[in-house]
Amino acid sequence: MFRLLIFIFLPCILFSQDYNYRSYDKALQFYNQNKIIKSKNLLIKLVDNYPDWEDPNLLLSSIYLSENNIDTAVMYLLNIYSDNNFSGMKKIADIFYERGEYEKALIYFNKIIHLDQDINFYIKNCEFAIDALNNPVKINPTNIGSSVNTDFPEYINTLSIDGKKLFFTRRVKDDMGYPQEDFYVSEFDSVNGWSSASPLVFNTRMNEGAMSVSSNGILYVYTACDRSNSYGGCDLYIREYNVQTGWSKEYNLGNDINTRHWESQPCFSVNNDYLYFVSNRPGGFGKSDIWRAKIVGNKFFDIENLGSSINTEKHEMSPFLHPDDLTLYFASNGHIGLGDYDLFVSRRDSIENEWSFPLNLGFPINTYKSENSLIVSSNGETAFYSSNKSGYGKEDIFTFTLPENIKAKKISSVEIDIISKEKGEEIVLKNVQFSNNSFQLKGNSFVELDKLVKYLKEKSSVKILIEGHTNNIGQVKNNQILSENRLE
């Protein structure tokens, strides 16, 4: 009798197992045909009957994730993952973490901290993020409008020193429908706002992106990939603009800067004496670091890493050195933050000093998504950044006023005039006035002159030649003496 029972039940077991796989295969077929409801109904029945069967639980979880039903997706994962399953608990924690549900993510990260100490980084991020969300910074981002933003993604590049030209990259489609990144510029006036953006004339059929413009508006350094004369996949290139002759041809910056590795995201210092950039070359602290090179003439020297206060074992990106030369904004996924890439600010007391430990710009500037590019105008308080918040397209350019603790130092109109001129070019000091037939300055003249004195004290390497003149009334000899006394 015992042998007979085995003979009778064995075919039933085989039939039952066969039924399970045939049902799962049917559910998978529905899924691949985009018949999601039919697939889901079959999978739910399978999981009800076989709650620890991995395949239908995983597929159900994936379906609910695509519907942004996070809690239900996790419920099916918990059917198959125990608390000691590192990869399973990490997967669940990441689902919450990557969607900004930090308190739930923290629960699952804490379950596996004893299995891997690297999880401590994510725990600190969750704790920081929870506090940041409870203490948001006060900003009001404004979309800069349809003259710049379109259905296509726009990525902020740089702003002219006077704040009147905005340079950015737009990802369009070429004649074949493939993605194509090109440079655009929009100009600002106080009446009409930002003008309709125009493509730069040196755009090519290949991709160009991540550009920096020198403060005098002459040098344009940018990233280009897969050029025939490149040293690696992506190199830094330069063009020069001359008012009389127009654009120069494109030049590779050479192997002082470019390597067989990846170089990108350049940024000029305000006096054009340093070029900051990002590279994944050996010798850094992480996967991609911020570096800088000293510029002397047309050569680059003393290439150095910005150090461990800025760079981490992960990625640092998108450096923007404010015209005050003392405030550095950048993106990182290696410093404590709210998720993927966050924006940070670091300061130094003088150009000889080291950079301070970075300050996270806080929520809602940073979110659980990726924020990776920010520039600040010469006034130190008006910021521009790209975001996929609601707008005209996938990525739009927004502007907002920075909170007080993350502002840069304001650059005066005198400083802007000096910075934006070429060597030897004339600068007119406005509102410097003398009493008639006298070398005594009028009181309102000291506002402009004090700004000039302050700038020259801070920039001891800058040398100026002062020229002046009197009117043509009176004797030439007396006017000459008066001019000399006024200059003194």
HELIX and SHEET records of a PDB file:
HELIX    1   1 PHE A    2  ASN A   32  1                                  31    
HELIX    2   2 ILE A   36  ASN A   49  1                                  14    
HELIX    3   3 GLU A   54  SER A   66  1                                  13    
HELIX    4   4 ILE A   70  LEU A   78  1                                   9    
HELIX    5   5 PHE A   86  TYR A   97  1                                  12    
HELIX    6   6 TYR A  102  ILE A  112  1                                  11    
HELIX    7   7 ILE A  119  ASN A  134  1                                  16    
HELIX    8   8 GLU A  404  ILE A  406  5                                   3    
HELIX    9   9 SER A  413  ILE A  419  1                                   7    
HELIX   10  10 SER A  445  GLU A  458  1                                  14    
HELIX   11  11 VAL A  476  LEU A  487  1                                  12    
SHEET    1   A 4 THR A 142  ASN A 143  0                                        
SHEET    2   A 4 ASP A 396  THR A 401 -1                                        
SHEET    3   A 4 THR A 382  SER A 387 -1                                        
SHEET    4   A 4 LEU A 374  VAL A 376 -1                                        
SHEET    1   B 4 GLU A 154  LEU A 159  0                                        
SHEET    2   B 4 LYS A 165  LYS A 173 -1                                        
SHEET    3   B 4 PRO A 179  ASP A 189 -1                                        
SHEET    4   B 4 GLY A 193  TRP A 194 -1                                        
SHEET    1   C 4 GLU A 154  LEU A 159  0                                        
SHEET    2   C 4 LYS A 165  LYS A 173 -1                                        
SHEET    3   C 4 PRO A 179  ASP A 189 -1                                        
SHEET    4   C 4 SER A 198  PRO A 199 -1                                        
SHEET    1   D 4 GLU A 208  VAL A 213  0                                        
SHEET    2   D 4 LEU A 219  CYS A 225 -1                                        
SHEET    3   D 4 CYS A 234  ASN A 242 -1                                        
SHEET    4   D 4 GLY A 246  TRP A 247 -1                                        
SHEET    1   E 4 GLU A 208  VAL A 213  0                                        
SHEET    2   E 4 LEU A 219  CYS A 225 -1                                        
SHEET    3   E 4 CYS A 234  ASN A 242 -1                                        
SHEET    4   E 4 TYR A 251  ASN A 252 -1                                        
SHEET    1   F 4 GLU A 263  PHE A 268  0                                        
SHEET    2   F 4 TYR A 274  SER A 279 -1                                        
SHEET    3   F 4 ASP A 289  VAL A 296 -1                                        
SHEET    4   F 4 LYS A 299  ASN A 305 -1                                        
SHEET    1   G 4 GLU A 316  LEU A 321  0                                        
SHEET    2   G 4 THR A 327  SER A 332 -1                                        
SHEET    3   G 4 ASP A 342  ARG A 347 -1                                        
SHEET    4   G 4 LEU A 359  ASN A 360 -1                                        
END                                                                             
